Structure formats: structure tokens, C-alpha cells
Amino acid sequence: MYFEGRRDKAFKLLEVFLKKKIEKYDSQRNFDYGKGDYRFVSTLSPYISHGVITEKEILKKVILSPNYSHKFIQEVFWRVYWKGWLENRNIVWKNFIKFIEKFNRDKFPDKYLYNNALTGNTNIDPYNKWVTDLIETGYLHNHTRMWFASIWIHYMGLPWQLGAKFFLENLLDADPASNTLSWRWVAGLQTKGKKYIATEKNINIFTNQKFQGFTLPKMKDIILEDEVLNDNTMTYKSNINFKTDSALFIFENNIYPELLYDKINTFKCVFLIRFKVNNFKLSNNVLHFKDNLIKDFIKNVKEKGTKINFIFLPEDERKIIKILKENRIRNIVHSYLTVGNEKDIFNGFKEKSLQLLNIQEVLDSFFVEAWRYSKKGFFKFKKEIPLLIDKFIKNN
């Protein structure tokens, strides 16, 4: 199995990338060589999305590499930017969830078209192959994701939200920000007046003529929703100041919180929290990957002598309260939860059951500063990258 659910695998992949791949990354990164052949990309995204390795940790290694790649650094910062953009405008996520909830109630009117798209039973050969690859491996090359989304939206006329849902359920690296905003960008929502259109020529070039002779159907006329986007306020702390009667909450999408993991033994109670999301059905590949990451985490914390309380939300809410009361916990510390299903579920629990407790939500100052620049387009954000590198990567 290529994507193993272990922390050491993430750092091994980074080491291999820096030694053998990064030198040709700029010129070769857009080529998709097929399932399992990831010769010039890092494949670190499944580990980043689960907090096994952070963008900051990767950047520190990259700038020390003799084969320095400005393009790769920029791609890492795209992830940081996407997260910040959605944190500043979480109404986009809320609207996406409203659409999915409505779909789950009412279903899509053209069930035949939708089911064929989900199963790869179309007249578009490369698309069918990508569906199979995604279901079998839980991964697609980034360029392929753009083609996939473009065909889904512009050639099949399916709602972008349903495509984003399909990716969230099947990708090992499913990230609410990168996924949602990338689908919006392909549709033409993220950058007004600009949409991404896949072509036979581009697909043939960057798949080395693997699908030569296929044709794309006539493009559909799609109607995009009108929206008003207002900035929202984020709350967090970039420093840790906790008392001895504190509990640490660790979440399945941030298993090794950078500012907290090394202090895990200083907490009176430690909870590992997983989430059951009703609107999405995660694939067996995704669930298996998460299970293995958690098993590896347990092994690593056992070496520290730490006892872990395992929790599933929302069903284990009473169990958390019981343990907190038994241990007379008054303070809770957890890493900042970015916009997504996990945050929605946890916030519901927090508002209902944790109102009387002191809660510190901790966020690395690197992200605090980066997200301040994430309110506009990426090219404005890009101007701040040298400053962020100097302040938080080189001198930290």
C-alpha cells in the first residue's frame, strides 16, 4: 500500500521527495503518469490533511534543501491560503452544507446521469478511469482533479457541490478548504468570470497520450448561484497558558497538533476525538487510513506513558462530560479547528455541554499571520510569502 497510515511514512515521503523528486518538480508536476506512479509529486497531502505533518514543517525542510523549488513552496502556501480564505468566509462552507442537506432530502432530479458519474459509467474514457482510480486508491493527481471537476461541471452539467461531496468522501487527503474552493474555482465562482475548462489537447499532453482518440461532449450551459460573502471573526490563542487541571482534546484531522503534542504528558486528561458525519459517507479507504493513523498515534503516545480517552462525537457526548466531572476538569485546551464537518459537530457539542468551562483554542502564529493576508486573491497573498518565510520559517 502506497499511503500507509504512519507518521514516519510522511517524513520518509518528504525525504524521498527532497532527494529524488523536487529537482524536476517545476517542469514535471503537471504530468499524471497514472495510478501509483507519483514520480514528481510529493504525495504528502493525506498526511497534511490529518495533521500528521504540517505545512510549516514541510517548508522548513524545503528551504534547507539544495534543490530549492519556488513552485513547490508556492503550492504549499496555496494550502495555507485556501484555509485562511475559508476561515475568513465560513458562509461558503455553510452554504455548501445547506446544499448537501437539501440534496440528501430531495435527491438529484437526473438520477441516471448522477449515478453514472459516480460509478465511471460515461462515454468519456479518461473520466471513467479516474473514477476507478479514486475509488481504488483514495488519491488523484492535482491536475487530474481539475480535469475531473471540469468534466463533472461543464460537460456533464452536474452541480459542483455534488462533485465536492464525492471527493470529500473518497479522497484520503480530503480537506474542506482546498476541496471546496478548488471546485468553486473550476466552476467559475471563486474568481468571478474565470472558470477552468478541460480540453482533449491538454489531457492528452499531460497524460502522455494515454487516452488518445477520446472526445469530450458539448459543453453545458450552467447557472451559478448568486452569493454575498462577508468576512467573519476568528477566535484563537497563539500561546498556551493552561493550568494543571486541564484536559487536552486531540482531533482526528489534526492528530499531532504542533504546539501541543510535545506537552501531552502535562495534561490531566487527554481525549482523542473522532467524528461521525451524517451528510457524508466516507469510503472504506478513507476510514482504513484514519484507523491506521490513529493506531500509529496510540503506539507513539504509549511510549510517552499517556492514557488516551477515545471519543466519537456526537454519540459519546455524555461519556466526555462524565470523565471531565470525575477528574474535576475546569479547563480544556485544543488545537484550532478549521472550517469543516469536524468543527460543525464540535461547536454544537461545545455550545450545548461545555459552556461553563474555560476553553483555549490554540493556533500557531504562522497561520494567524498568514490568514490575515488571505482575505483577497492569491496573487496579493503571494506578495507576503517572503515575509512569512523570513519571520516563521527561517528564523523560527
C-alpha positions as CSV (number, residue, x, y, z in Angstrom):
1,M,0.0,0.0,0.0
2,Y,1.4,3.4,-1.0
3,F,-0.3,5.5,1.6
4,E,0.5,3.9,4.9
5,G,-1.2,5.3,8.0
6,R,2.0,6.1,9.9
7,R,3.7,9.3,10.9
8,D,7.2,8.0,10.0
9,K,5.9,7.3,6.4
10,A,5.1,11.0,6.0
11,F,8.6,12.1,6.9
12,K,10.0,9.4,4.7
13,L,8.0,10.6,1.7
14,L,9.2,14.1,2.3
15,E,12.8,12.9,2.5
16,V,12.4,11.0,-0.8
17,F,10.8,14.0,-2.5
18,L,13.6,16.3,-1.5
19,K,16.3,13.9,-2.6
20,K,14.8,12.5,-5.8
21,K,11.8,14.4,-7.0
22,I,12.0,18.1,-6.2
23,E,14.6,18.9,-8.8
24,K,12.2,18.2,-11.6
25,Y,9.0,19.3,-9.8
26,D,8.7,22.6,-11.6
27,S,8.8,21.1,-15.1
28,Q,7.1,17.8,-14.5
29,R,4.5,18.4,-11.7
30,N,1.5,18.7,-14.1
31,F,2.1,15.3,-15.7
32,D,-0.2,12.5,-14.5
33,Y,1.6,9.2,-15.1
34,G,-1.3,7.1,-13.8
35,K,-2.3,5.2,-10.7
36,G,0.5,4.5,-8.3
37,D,3.1,6.4,-10.4
38,Y,3.7,9.6,-8.5
39,R,7.3,10.2,-9.7
40,F,7.4,14.0,-9.4
41,V,4.9,14.9,-6.8
42,S,5.3,14.7,-3.0
43,T,2.0,12.8,-2.2
44,L,2.2,14.4,1.3
45,S,-1.4,15.8,1.2
46,P,-3.1,12.9,3.0
47,Y,-0.7,13.4,5.9
48,I,-1.1,17.2,5.9
49,S,-4.9,16.9,6.0
50,H,-4.7,14.8,9.1
51,G,-2.2,17.0,11.0
52,V,0.5,14.3,10.8
53,I,2.9,16.7,9.2
54,T,2.3,20.5,8.9
55,E,2.8,22.9,6.0
56,K,5.3,24.7,8.3
57,E,7.3,21.6,9.0
58,I,7.5,20.9,5.2
59,L,8.6,24.5,4.4
60,K,11.4,24.3,6.9
61,K,12.8,21.2,5.3
62,V,12.3,22.6,1.7
63,I,14.2,25.8,2.3
64,L,17.2,23.8,3.6
65,S,17.2,21.6,0.5
66,P,19.9,22.1,-2.1
67,N,17.2,21.5,-4.8
68,Y,15.1,24.5,-3.7
69,S,11.8,24.8,-5.6
70,H,9.9,28.1,-5.6
71,K,7.0,26.5,-7.3
72,F,6.6,23.8,-4.7
73,I,6.8,26.4,-1.9
74,Q,4.1,28.3,-3.6
75,E,1.9,25.2,-3.8
76,V,2.3,24.6,-0.1
77,F,1.3,28.2,0.5
78,W,-1.8,27.6,-1.7
79,R,-3.0,25.2,1.0
80,V,-2.3,27.8,3.7
81,Y,-4.1,30.4,1.7
82,W,-7.2,28.3,0.9
83,K,-7.6,27.5,4.7
84,G,-7.3,31.2,5.6
85,W,-9.7,32.3,2.9
86,L,-12.4,29.8,4.1
87,E,-11.7,30.7,7.7
88,N,-12.5,34.4,6.8
89,R,-15.6,33.5,4.9
90,N,-17.1,30.4,6.5
91,I,-20.5,31.3,5.0
92,V,-19.2,29.5,1.8
93,W,-18.9,26.2,3.8
94,K,-22.3,26.8,5.4
95,N,-24.0,27.3,2.0
96,F,-22.3,24.1,0.7
97,I,-23.6,22.1,3.7
98,K,-27.1,23.5,3.2
99,F,-27.0,22.3,-0.5
100,I,-25.8,18.8,0.6
101,E,-28.6,18.6,3.2
102,K,-31.2,19.6,0.7
103,F,-29.8,17.0,-1.8
104,N,-29.9,14.3,0.8
105,R,-33.6,15.1,1.4
106,D,-34.7,15.7,-2.2
107,K,-32.2,13.8,-4.3
108,F,-30.8,14.9,-7.7
109,P,-33.5,15.0,-10.4
110,D,-31.4,13.2,-13.0
111,K,-30.5,10.1,-11.0
112,Y,-29.3,8.2,-14.1
113,L,-26.7,10.9,-15.0
114,Y,-25.5,11.3,-11.4
115,N,-25.1,7.6,-10.8
116,N,-23.2,7.1,-14.0
117,A,-20.8,10.0,-12.9
118,L,-20.3,8.3,-9.5
119,T,-19.5,4.9,-11.0
120,G,-17.5,6.0,-14.0
121,N,-20.1,4.7,-16.5
122,T,-19.9,7.5,-19.1
123,N,-18.7,7.9,-22.7
124,I,-15.6,9.8,-21.5
125,D,-12.8,7.2,-21.1
126,P,-10.3,9.2,-19.1
127,Y,-13.0,10.3,-16.7
128,N,-14.1,6.7,-16.2
129,K,-10.5,5.7,-15.4
130,W,-10.1,8.5,-12.9
131,V,-13.3,7.4,-11.0
132,T,-11.9,3.9,-10.8
133,D,-8.5,5.1,-9.6
134,L,-10.1,7.4,-7.0
135,I,-12.3,4.6,-5.6
136,E,-9.4,2.1,-5.6
137,T,-6.6,4.3,-4.1
138,G,-8.2,7.4,-2.5
139,Y,-5.9,9.6,-4.5
140,L,-5.8,11.6,-7.7
141,H,-3.1,13.8,-9.2
142,N,-3.9,17.5,-8.7
143,H,-4.1,18.2,-12.4
144,T,-6.4,15.3,-12.9
145,R,-8.7,16.7,-10.1
146,M,-9.1,19.8,-12.2
147,W,-10.0,17.9,-15.4
148,F,-12.3,15.7,-13.4
149,A,-14.1,18.7,-11.8
150,S,-14.3,20.5,-15.2
151,I,-15.9,17.5,-16.9
152,W,-18.3,17.0,-14.0
153,I,-19.5,20.6,-14.0
154,H,-19.1,21.9,-17.6
155,Y,-19.5,18.8,-19.7
156,M,-22.0,16.8,-17.7
157,G,-23.8,19.7,-16.1
158,L,-23.7,18.3,-12.6
159,P,-23.7,20.7,-9.5
160,W,-20.2,21.4,-8.3
161,Q,-21.4,20.7,-4.7
162,L,-22.1,17.1,-5.5
163,G,-18.6,16.6,-7.1
164,A,-17.0,18.2,-4.0
165,K,-19.0,15.8,-1.8
166,F,-17.8,12.8,-3.9
167,F,-14.2,14.0,-3.4
168,L,-14.7,14.6,0.4
169,E,-16.0,11.1,0.8
170,N,-13.3,9.3,-1.3
171,L,-10.0,11.3,-1.1
172,L,-7.5,10.4,1.6
173,D,-6.4,14.0,1.7
174,A,-10.0,15.5,1.7
175,D,-9.6,19.0,3.1
176,P,-12.7,21.2,3.4
177,A,-10.9,24.3,2.3
178,S,-8.8,23.1,-0.6
179,N,-11.5,20.8,-1.9
180,T,-14.5,23.2,-1.7
181,L,-12.6,26.2,-3.0
182,S,-11.0,24.3,-5.9
183,W,-14.4,23.0,-7.1
184,R,-15.7,26.6,-6.8
185,W,-12.7,27.8,-8.8
186,V,-13.3,25.3,-11.6
187,A,-17.0,26.2,-11.7
188,G,-16.2,29.9,-12.0
189,L,-17.4,31.0,-8.6
190,Q,-14.1,31.5,-6.7
191,T,-12.7,34.0,-9.2
192,K,-15.6,35.9,-10.8
193,G,-15.7,35.5,-14.6
194,K,-12.9,32.8,-14.6
195,K,-13.6,29.1,-14.9
196,Y,-11.5,26.1,-15.8
197,I,-12.3,24.2,-18.9
198,A,-10.6,20.9,-19.6
199,T,-9.7,20.1,-23.2
200,E,-8.8,17.0,-25.1
201,K,-5.4,18.5,-26.1
202,N,-4.4,19.4,-22.5
203,I,-5.5,16.0,-21.1
204,N,-3.6,14.2,-23.9
205,I,-0.4,16.2,-23.4
206,F,-0.2,15.8,-19.6
207,T,-1.2,12.1,-19.6
208,N,1.4,11.3,-22.3
209,Q,-1.3,10.5,-24.9
210,K,-2.7,7.7,-22.7
211,F,-6.3,8.5,-23.8
212,Q,-5.6,9.5,-27.4
213,G,-8.8,9.4,-29.5
214,F,-11.3,10.2,-26.8
215,T,-13.7,13.1,-27.2
216,L,-15.4,15.4,-24.8
217,P,-19.1,16.1,-25.3
218,K,-20.6,19.5,-26.0
219,M,-20.3,21.8,-23.0
220,K,-23.4,22.5,-20.9
221,D,-24.8,25.9,-20.0
222,I,-24.6,26.1,-16.2
223,I,-26.1,28.7,-13.9
224,L,-24.1,29.7,-10.9
225,E,-25.7,30.8,-7.7
226,D,-25.5,34.5,-6.6
227,E,-23.8,35.0,-3.3
228,V,-22.9,37.7,-0.8
229,L,-19.7,36.9,1.1
230,N,-19.0,38.8,4.3
231,D,-15.9,38.3,6.5
232,N,-16.3,36.6,9.9
233,T,-14.3,36.8,13.1
234,M,-12.0,34.0,14.2
235,T,-11.2,33.3,17.9
236,Y,-8.0,31.6,18.9
237,K,-4.8,31.9,21.0
238,S,-1.3,31.6,19.6
239,N,0.3,30.9,23.0
240,I,-0.5,28.2,25.6
241,N,-1.3,29.1,29.2
242,F,-3.1,26.2,30.9
243,K,-3.5,25.1,34.5
244,T,-2.8,21.7,36.0
245,D,-6.5,20.7,35.9
246,S,-6.6,20.9,32.1
247,A,-7.8,18.4,29.6
248,L,-6.3,18.2,26.1
249,F,-8.6,17.5,23.1
250,I,-6.9,16.0,20.0
251,F,-8.9,15.7,16.8
252,E,-8.7,13.1,14.1
253,N,-8.0,15.7,11.5
254,N,-5.1,17.2,13.5
255,I,-3.6,14.2,15.2
256,Y,-0.2,15.7,16.1
257,P,-1.0,19.4,17.0
258,E,2.3,21.2,16.6
259,L,2.1,23.4,19.7
260,L,0.5,20.7,22.0
261,Y,1.8,17.3,21.1
262,D,5.1,17.7,22.9
263,K,3.3,18.8,26.1
264,I,0.8,15.9,26.0
265,N,2.0,14.5,29.4
266,T,1.4,17.8,31.2
267,F,-2.4,17.4,30.9
268,K,-4.6,15.7,33.5
269,C,-6.8,14.1,30.8
270,V,-6.2,13.5,27.1
271,F,-9.1,12.8,24.6
272,L,-8.8,11.6,21.0
273,I,-11.9,12.7,19.3
274,R,-13.3,11.2,16.1
275,F,-16.4,12.4,14.3
276,K,-19.4,10.7,12.7
277,V,-20.7,12.9,9.8
278,N,-24.2,12.2,8.8
279,N,-24.2,14.1,5.5
280,F,-21.2,12.3,4.1
281,K,-20.4,8.6,3.7
282,L,-16.6,8.1,3.9
283,S,-15.1,5.4,1.8
284,N,-13.5,2.3,3.3
285,N,-10.2,3.5,2.0
286,V,-10.5,6.8,4.0
287,L,-11.8,5.0,7.1
288,H,-9.0,2.5,7.0
289,F,-6.4,5.2,6.5
290,K,-7.8,7.2,9.5
291,D,-7.8,4.0,11.6
292,N,-4.2,3.2,10.9
293,L,-3.1,6.8,11.6
294,I,-4.8,6.6,15.0
295,K,-3.3,3.2,15.8
296,D,0.1,4.7,15.0
297,F,-0.6,7.7,17.2
298,I,-1.6,5.4,20.1
299,K,1.7,3.5,19.7
300,N,3.6,6.7,19.8
301,V,1.9,8.2,22.8
302,K,2.2,4.9,24.7
303,E,5.9,5.4,24.6
304,K,5.3,8.7,26.4
305,G,3.2,6.9,29.1
306,T,0.0,8.8,28.1
307,K,-3.5,7.4,28.7
308,I,-6.0,8.3,25.9
309,N,-9.7,8.5,26.2
310,F,-11.3,7.6,22.9
311,I,-14.4,9.5,21.9
312,F,-16.8,9.6,18.9
313,L,-18.9,12.7,18.5
314,P,-21.8,13.2,18.6
315,E,-22.7,9.9,20.2
316,D,-20.2,10.0,23.1
317,E,-21.1,13.4,24.5
318,R,-22.2,12.0,27.8
319,K,-19.0,10.0,28.1
320,I,-16.9,13.1,27.8
321,I,-18.9,15.0,30.4
322,K,-18.6,12.1,32.8
323,I,-14.8,11.9,32.5
324,L,-14.4,15.6,32.9
325,K,-16.6,15.6,36.1
326,E,-14.8,12.6,37.6
327,N,-11.4,14.4,37.1
328,R,-12.7,17.8,38.1
329,I,-11.6,19.4,34.9
330,R,-12.3,23.1,34.5
331,N,-10.0,23.9,31.6
332,I,-9.9,22.5,28.1
333,V,-7.1,23.1,25.5
334,H,-7.3,22.1,21.9
335,S,-5.8,23.0,18.6
336,Y,-7.7,25.4,16.3
337,L,-10.3,23.5,14.4
338,T,-10.5,24.8,10.8
339,V,-13.8,25.1,9.0
340,G,-15.4,21.8,8.1
341,N,-17.6,19.0,9.4
342,E,-15.5,18.4,12.4
343,K,-15.8,22.0,13.6
344,D,-19.5,22.0,13.0
345,I,-20.0,18.9,15.2
346,F,-17.6,20.0,17.9
347,N,-19.1,23.5,18.1
348,G,-22.5,22.0,18.5
349,F,-21.2,19.9,21.4
350,K,-19.3,22.9,22.9
351,E,-22.3,25.2,22.9
352,K,-24.5,22.6,24.5
353,S,-22.3,21.0,27.1
354,L,-19.1,22.9,27.7
355,Q,-20.3,26.5,28.3
356,L,-19.2,26.6,31.9
357,L,-15.6,25.5,31.2
358,N,-12.6,27.6,30.2
359,I,-11.6,26.6,26.6
360,Q,-8.4,27.6,24.9
361,E,-8.3,27.1,21.1
362,V,-4.6,27.3,20.1
363,L,-3.3,28.3,16.7
364,D,0.3,28.6,15.5
365,S,1.2,32.3,15.0
366,F,2.4,31.3,11.5
367,F,-1.2,30.7,10.5
368,V,-2.5,33.7,12.5
369,E,-0.4,36.0,10.3
370,A,-0.8,34.1,7.0
371,W,-4.6,34.1,7.3
372,R,-4.6,37.9,7.8
373,Y,-3.4,38.1,4.2
374,S,-5.9,35.5,2.9
375,K,-8.9,37.8,2.5
376,K,-8.2,38.8,-1.1
377,G,-6.9,36.9,-4.1
378,F,-3.9,34.6,-4.0
379,F,-1.7,36.9,-6.0
380,K,-1.9,39.6,-3.3
381,F,-1.3,36.9,-0.7
382,K,1.7,35.7,-2.8
383,K,3.5,39.0,-2.2
384,E,3.6,38.3,1.5
385,I,5.2,34.8,1.2
386,P,8.8,36.1,1.5
387,L,7.9,37.9,4.7
388,L,6.2,34.8,6.1
389,I,9.2,32.6,5.3
390,D,11.7,35.1,6.9
391,K,9.6,35.5,10.0
392,F,8.3,32.0,10.7
393,I,10.3,29.5,8.7
394,K,13.9,30.7,8.5
395,N,14.0,32.4,11.9
396,N,11.9,30.1,14.0
